[in-house]
Amino acid sequence: MNTTLLPALAGLGAGLALIVAIGAQNAHVLRIGIEGRAGTVLPVVMVCALSDVVLITAGVLGVGVVVESAPLTLHVVRLLGAGFLIAYGLFAVRRVLRPGTLVVGGASTGGRRAAVATALVLTWLNPHVYLDTVLVLGSLANQQDGDARWWWAAGAVTGSLTWFLALGFGARSLRPVFARPGVWRVLDALIAGLMLTLGVRMALG
């Protein structure tokens, strides 16, 4: 049993260590979770988690070597991602200047399609996602012997799913607090600062 459990636990820990961090993707999931719009939280959570499944699996299969040997591709992705983060940050600044209140079931950040599309962009146009999942987690998984690498990868995937579910649905407990415009203003100010900082840093390489 230890031959499968130990690699899985190691993968779980490594996956959480890289995923549980303040970033653009997590900030988006948090905001959608706080809004608690019916039928929107789960699709956003699954987009993030399933994207990690694809990327971690690709890393285990050795795609990380290909990504590492294509610096031009990562450069283009970095610039596109930087532009999107800066635009996202500016929209957050606009919300700070024109705060609203939490409307249950409302669409303060757009509809379901917009929320899912944003999650996709924040995931796939972030070069750090490829470095963390495909290269780092993929390399760590491939240090395991034989089938243990897949148990390790399964642990990392479980960590991703657990985190995004907890973040997306756990944020609902904060909804009474965010019923006040002033609190939304603080959250959006933090999101704006985070997005703009990440976008500028990404653009500068």
C-alpha positions as CSV (number, residue, x, y, z in Angstrom):
1,M,0.0,0.0,0.0
2,N,2.9,2.4,0.8
3,T,4.2,2.0,-2.7
4,T,1.1,3.9,-4.0
5,L,0.1,6.0,-1.0
6,L,3.4,7.6,-0.3
7,P,3.9,8.9,-3.9
8,A,0.3,10.1,-4.0
9,L,0.7,12.0,-0.7
10,A,4.0,13.5,-2.0
11,G,2.2,14.6,-5.2
12,L,-0.7,16.1,-3.2
13,G,1.7,18.1,-1.1
14,A,3.7,19.4,-4.1
15,G,0.6,20.2,-6.0
16,L,-0.9,22.2,-3.2
17,A,2.4,24.0,-2.6
18,L,2.4,25.4,-6.1
19,I,-1.4,25.9,-6.6
20,V,-2.2,27.5,-3.2
21,A,-0.7,30.9,-3.9
22,I,-2.0,34.4,-4.5
23,G,-2.4,34.7,-8.2
24,A,-4.7,35.9,-11.0
25,Q,-6.5,32.5,-11.4
26,N,-7.2,32.2,-7.7
27,A,-8.3,35.8,-7.4
28,H,-10.8,35.2,-10.2
29,V,-12.2,32.0,-8.6
30,L,-12.4,33.8,-5.2
31,R,-14.5,36.6,-6.7
32,I,-16.8,34.3,-8.6
33,G,-17.2,32.2,-5.4
34,I,-18.1,35.2,-3.3
35,E,-20.7,36.3,-5.8
36,G,-22.1,32.7,-5.6
37,R,-24.0,32.8,-8.9
38,A,-25.9,29.6,-9.5
39,G,-24.4,27.5,-12.3
40,T,-21.2,29.6,-12.6
41,V,-19.0,28.6,-9.7
42,L,-18.8,24.9,-10.6
43,P,-17.9,25.5,-14.3
44,V,-15.2,28.0,-13.3
45,V,-13.8,25.6,-10.7
46,M,-13.8,22.7,-13.2
47,V,-12.1,24.7,-15.9
48,C,-9.2,25.4,-13.5
49,A,-9.0,21.9,-12.1
50,L,-9.3,20.1,-15.5
51,S,-6.7,22.4,-17.0
52,D,-4.3,21.3,-14.3
53,V,-5.2,17.7,-15.0
54,V,-4.3,18.2,-18.7
55,L,-1.1,20.1,-17.9
56,I,0.2,17.8,-15.2
57,T,-0.5,14.8,-17.4
58,A,1.3,16.4,-20.3
59,G,4.3,17.0,-17.9
60,V,4.3,13.3,-16.9
61,L,4.2,12.3,-20.6
62,G,7.3,14.4,-21.3
63,V,5.8,17.4,-23.0
64,G,7.7,19.6,-20.6
65,V,10.9,18.9,-22.7
66,V,9.1,20.3,-25.8
67,V,7.9,23.4,-23.9
68,E,11.3,24.0,-22.5
69,S,12.8,23.9,-26.0
70,A,10.4,26.4,-27.5
71,P,11.3,29.7,-25.7
72,L,9.6,31.8,-28.5
73,T,6.2,30.2,-27.8
74,L,6.5,30.9,-24.1
75,H,7.5,34.5,-25.0
76,V,4.4,35.0,-27.1
77,V,2.2,33.5,-24.4
78,R,3.9,35.7,-21.8
79,L,3.1,38.9,-23.7
80,L,-0.5,37.9,-24.4
81,G,-1.0,37.0,-20.8
82,A,0.6,40.2,-19.6
83,G,-1.8,42.2,-21.7
84,F,-4.8,40.4,-20.4
85,L,-3.7,40.8,-16.8
86,I,-3.2,44.5,-17.2
87,A,-6.7,44.8,-18.8
88,Y,-8.2,42.7,-16.1
89,G,-6.5,45.0,-13.5
90,L,-7.8,48.1,-15.2
91,F,-11.4,46.7,-15.1
92,A,-10.9,46.1,-11.3
93,V,-9.7,49.7,-10.9
94,R,-12.9,50.8,-12.6
95,R,-14.9,48.7,-10.1
96,V,-13.1,50.4,-7.3
97,L,-14.1,53.8,-8.6
98,R,-17.7,52.7,-9.2
99,P,-18.3,50.1,-6.5
100,G,-21.5,48.0,-6.4
101,T,-23.1,45.6,-4.0
102,L,-23.3,41.9,-4.0
103,V,-26.4,40.8,-5.9
104,V,-27.3,37.1,-5.2
105,G,-27.6,35.4,-8.6
106,G,-26.6,38.6,-10.3
107,A,-24.0,39.2,-13.0
108,S,-21.7,41.8,-11.6
109,T,-18.7,40.4,-13.4
110,G,-20.6,39.2,-16.5
111,G,-22.4,36.0,-17.3
112,R,-21.4,32.4,-17.0
113,R,-19.6,32.4,-20.4
114,A,-17.6,35.5,-19.5
115,A,-16.5,34.0,-16.2
116,V,-15.5,30.7,-17.8
117,A,-13.7,32.4,-20.7
118,T,-11.8,34.5,-18.2
119,A,-10.8,31.4,-16.2
120,L,-9.5,29.8,-19.5
121,V,-7.5,32.9,-20.4
122,L,-6.0,33.3,-16.9
123,T,-5.0,29.7,-17.0
124,W,-3.7,29.1,-20.5
125,L,-2.1,32.5,-21.2
126,N,-0.1,32.4,-18.0
127,P,3.4,31.0,-18.7
128,H,4.0,30.3,-15.0
129,V,1.2,27.7,-15.3
130,Y,3.3,25.8,-17.8
131,L,6.5,26.1,-15.7
132,D,4.7,25.0,-12.5
133,T,2.6,22.1,-13.8
134,V,4.2,20.9,-17.0
135,L,7.9,21.4,-16.1
136,V,8.1,21.4,-12.3
137,L,5.3,18.9,-11.4
138,G,6.0,16.8,-14.5
139,S,9.7,16.6,-13.6
140,L,9.0,15.7,-10.0
141,A,6.5,13.0,-11.1
142,N,9.0,11.5,-13.5
143,Q,11.5,11.1,-10.6
144,Q,9.3,8.3,-9.3
145,D,9.9,4.7,-10.4
146,G,7.6,3.0,-12.8
147,D,3.8,3.4,-12.1
148,A,4.6,5.4,-9.0
149,R,4.8,8.5,-11.2
150,W,1.1,8.2,-12.1
151,W,0.2,7.9,-8.4
152,W,2.3,11.0,-7.7
153,A,0.5,12.8,-10.5
154,A,-2.9,11.6,-9.2
155,G,-2.0,13.2,-5.8
156,A,-1.1,16.5,-7.5
157,V,-4.4,16.4,-9.5
158,T,-6.3,15.7,-6.3
159,G,-4.7,18.7,-4.6
160,S,-5.7,20.9,-7.5
161,L,-9.3,19.8,-7.5
162,T,-9.6,20.0,-3.7
163,W,-8.2,23.5,-3.6
164,F,-10.4,25.0,-6.3
165,L,-13.5,23.4,-4.9
166,A,-12.7,24.7,-1.4
167,L,-11.9,28.2,-2.8
168,G,-14.9,28.5,-5.1
169,F,-17.5,27.1,-2.8
170,G,-15.9,28.1,0.5
171,A,-16.0,31.7,-0.5
172,R,-19.8,31.7,-0.2
173,S,-19.4,32.1,3.6
174,L,-18.0,35.6,2.9
175,R,-21.1,36.8,1.1
176,P,-22.7,38.6,4.1
177,V,-19.5,40.6,4.5
178,F,-19.4,41.5,0.8
179,A,-23.0,42.8,0.8
180,R,-21.5,46.2,1.5
181,P,-20.0,48.3,-1.4
182,G,-17.0,49.4,0.7
183,V,-15.8,45.8,1.2
184,W,-16.1,45.1,-2.6
185,R,-14.0,48.2,-3.1
186,V,-11.3,46.8,-0.9
187,L,-11.3,43.4,-2.6
188,D,-11.3,45.0,-6.1
189,A,-8.4,47.3,-5.1
190,L,-6.4,44.2,-4.0
191,I,-7.3,42.4,-7.2
192,A,-6.4,45.4,-9.3
193,G,-3.0,45.8,-7.5
194,L,-2.3,42.1,-7.9
195,M,-3.3,41.9,-11.6
196,L,-1.4,45.0,-12.6
197,T,1.7,44.0,-10.7
198,L,1.7,40.5,-12.2
199,G,0.9,41.9,-15.7
200,V,3.8,44.4,-15.6
201,R,6.2,41.9,-14.2
202,M,5.2,39.4,-16.8
203,A,5.6,41.9,-19.6
204,L,9.1,42.8,-18.4
205,G,10.0,39.2,-18.3
